[in-house]
Protein backbone atom coordinates (compact mmCIF):
# COMPACT_ATOMS: atom_id res chain seq x y z
CA UNK A 1 0.00 0.00 0.00
CA UNK A 2 2.82 2.42 0.81
CA UNK A 3 4.32 1.92 -2.65
CA UNK A 4 0.98 2.62 -4.32
CA UNK A 5 -0.49 5.32 -2.08
CA UNK A 6 2.51 6.89 -0.35
CA UNK A 7 2.42 10.27 -2.08
CA UNK A 8 -1.37 10.22 -2.37
CA UNK A 9 -1.80 9.49 1.33
CA UNK A 10 0.58 12.31 2.12
CA UNK A 11 -1.36 14.73 -0.10
CA UNK A 12 -4.71 13.73 1.38
CA UNK A 13 -3.32 14.54 4.82
CA UNK A 14 -2.07 17.97 3.78
CA UNK A 15 -3.75 21.30 4.47
CA UNK A 16 -3.37 24.35 2.25
CA UNK A 17 -3.58 28.03 3.12
CA UNK A 18 -5.50 28.89 -0.04
CA UNK A 19 -6.50 27.67 -3.49
CA UNK A 20 -3.31 28.99 -5.08
CA UNK A 21 -1.14 26.94 -2.69
CA UNK A 22 -3.08 23.82 -3.66
CA UNK A 23 -2.73 24.59 -7.36
CA UNK A 24 1.02 25.15 -6.88
CA UNK A 25 1.22 21.67 -5.37
CA UNK A 26 -0.46 20.14 -8.42
CA UNK A 27 1.48 22.23 -10.95
CA UNK A 28 4.70 20.67 -9.60
CA UNK A 29 3.25 17.14 -9.53
CA UNK A 30 5.21 14.70 -11.77
CA UNK A 31 2.04 13.53 -13.51
CA UNK A 32 1.28 17.02 -14.85
CA UNK A 33 4.67 18.34 -15.94
CA UNK A 34 4.03 19.76 -19.39
CA UNK A 35 0.32 18.91 -19.14
CA UNK A 36 -1.06 21.84 -17.12
CA UNK A 37 -4.25 23.49 -18.43
CA UNK A 38 -6.85 25.98 -17.21
CA UNK A 39 -9.30 23.09 -17.00
CA UNK A 40 -7.02 21.35 -14.50
CA UNK A 41 -6.98 24.50 -12.38
CA UNK A 42 -10.79 24.49 -12.30
CA UNK A 43 -10.91 20.78 -11.52
CA UNK A 44 -8.42 20.94 -8.64
CA UNK A 45 -9.90 24.13 -7.18
CA UNK A 46 -13.27 22.34 -7.14
CA UNK A 47 -11.70 19.48 -5.14
CA UNK A 48 -11.05 21.67 -2.10
CA UNK A 49 -13.16 21.78 1.05
CA UNK A 50 -12.74 23.79 4.26
CA UNK A 51 -10.57 22.29 7.01
CA UNK A 52 -10.76 24.76 9.86
CA UNK A 53 -9.05 27.93 8.62
CA UNK A 54 -7.34 26.02 5.80
CA UNK A 55 -8.37 23.88 2.84
CA UNK A 56 -7.96 20.17 2.08
CA UNK A 57 -8.86 17.74 -0.67
CA UNK A 58 -12.44 16.51 -0.56
CA UNK A 59 -11.19 12.97 -1.20
CA UNK A 60 -11.17 10.72 1.83
CA UNK A 61 -7.90 8.91 2.60
CA UNK A 62 -9.86 6.00 4.09
CA UNK A 63 -12.01 5.60 0.99
CA UNK A 64 -8.94 5.81 -1.26
CA UNK A 65 -7.12 3.21 0.85
CA UNK A 66 -10.10 0.84 0.90
CA UNK A 67 -10.55 1.20 -2.86
CA UNK A 68 -6.86 0.55 -3.55
CA UNK A 69 -6.78 -2.52 -1.34
CA UNK A 70 -9.86 -3.93 -3.03
CA UNK A 71 -8.58 -3.08 -6.50
CA UNK A 72 -5.32 -4.93 -5.87
CA UNK A 73 -6.26 -7.76 -3.51
CA UNK A 74 -10.03 -7.84 -3.28
CA UNK A 75 -12.78 -9.00 -5.57
CA UNK A 76 -14.23 -5.74 -6.88
CA UNK A 77 -12.57 -6.04 -10.28
CA UNK A 78 -13.11 -9.78 -10.67
CA UNK A 79 -16.73 -9.48 -9.49
CA UNK A 80 -17.31 -6.85 -12.17
CA UNK A 81 -15.59 -8.98 -14.79
CA UNK A 82 -17.65 -12.03 -13.73
CA UNK A 83 -20.80 -9.98 -14.29
CA UNK A 84 -19.62 -8.83 -17.69
CA UNK A 85 -18.60 -12.38 -18.62
CA UNK A 86 -22.14 -13.53 -17.79
CA UNK A 87 -23.42 -10.74 -20.06
CA UNK A 88 -21.66 -12.58 -22.88
CA UNK A 89 -20.37 -9.59 -24.81
CA UNK A 90 -16.78 -8.52 -25.40
CA UNK A 91 -15.55 -5.85 -23.00
CA UNK A 92 -12.68 -3.39 -23.30
CA UNK A 93 -10.31 -3.07 -20.34
CA UNK A 94 -8.40 0.20 -20.75
CA UNK A 95 -5.13 0.72 -18.89
CA UNK A 96 -2.24 3.14 -19.03
CA UNK A 97 1.39 2.20 -18.40
CA UNK A 98 2.19 4.91 -15.86
CA UNK A 99 0.72 5.47 -12.41
CA UNK A 100 -0.12 8.23 -9.96
CA UNK A 101 3.38 9.75 -9.99
CA UNK A 102 3.95 9.12 -13.72
CA UNK A 103 5.93 5.99 -12.74
CA UNK A 104 5.93 2.55 -14.31
CA UNK A 105 4.23 0.25 -13.97
CA UNK A 106 0.82 1.84 -13.67
CA UNK A 107 -1.83 0.78 -11.18
CA UNK A 108 -2.14 -2.63 -12.84
CA UNK A 109 1.15 -4.46 -13.20
CA UNK A 110 1.56 -6.27 -16.55
CA UNK A 111 1.40 -9.68 -14.85
CA UNK A 112 -1.94 -8.75 -13.21
CA UNK A 113 -3.33 -7.69 -16.58
CA UNK A 114 -2.07 -10.92 -18.18
CA UNK A 115 -3.69 -13.00 -15.46
CA UNK A 116 -7.02 -11.22 -15.88
CA UNK A 117 -6.95 -11.63 -19.65
CA UNK A 118 -6.29 -15.36 -19.30
CA UNK A 119 -9.16 -15.71 -16.84
CA UNK A 120 -11.64 -13.61 -18.85
CA UNK A 121 -11.49 -14.37 -22.59
CA UNK A 122 -14.18 -11.82 -23.49
CA UNK A 123 -12.02 -9.00 -22.13
CA UNK A 124 -9.97 -7.13 -24.72
CA UNK A 125 -7.08 -5.13 -23.33
CA UNK A 126 -6.49 -1.63 -24.67
CA UNK A 127 -3.27 0.01 -23.51
CA UNK A 128 -3.25 3.76 -24.02
CA UNK A 129 0.52 3.91 -24.05
CA UNK A 130 1.22 7.64 -23.82
CA UNK A 131 -0.60 8.44 -20.58
CA UNK A 132 -0.53 8.14 -16.81
CA UNK A 133 -3.29 7.60 -14.25
CA UNK A 134 -4.28 11.27 -14.38
CA UNK A 135 -3.57 12.41 -17.94
CA UNK A 136 -5.65 9.67 -19.56
CA UNK A 137 -8.79 11.45 -18.39
CA UNK A 138 -7.64 14.90 -17.27
CA UNK A 139 -5.31 15.76 -20.14
CA UNK A 140 -6.66 16.91 -23.50
CA UNK A 141 -4.84 14.22 -25.53
CA UNK A 142 -5.75 11.49 -23.04
CA UNK A 143 -9.40 12.51 -22.98
CA UNK A 144 -9.46 12.42 -26.81
CA UNK A 145 -7.85 8.95 -26.86
CA UNK A 146 -10.19 7.64 -24.17
CA UNK A 147 -13.15 9.24 -25.95
CA UNK A 148 -12.24 7.40 -29.17
CA UNK A 149 -12.21 4.10 -27.27
CA UNK A 150 -15.55 4.85 -25.62
CA UNK A 151 -17.17 5.92 -28.88
CA UNK A 152 -15.96 2.72 -30.58
CA UNK A 153 -17.23 0.57 -27.71
CA UNK A 154 -20.64 2.24 -27.71
CA UNK A 155 -21.06 2.19 -31.49
Secondary structure, DSSP 8 states (H G I E B T S, - for coil): -HHHHHHHHHHHH--BSSHHHHHHHHHT-GGGTTT--HHHHHHHHHTEEEETTEEEESS-HHHHHHHHHHHHHSSHHHHHHHHHHHHTS-EEEEE-SB-TTS-SS-SS-HHHHHHHHHH-TTEEEEE-TT-BTTHHHHSHHHHHHHHHHHHHHH-
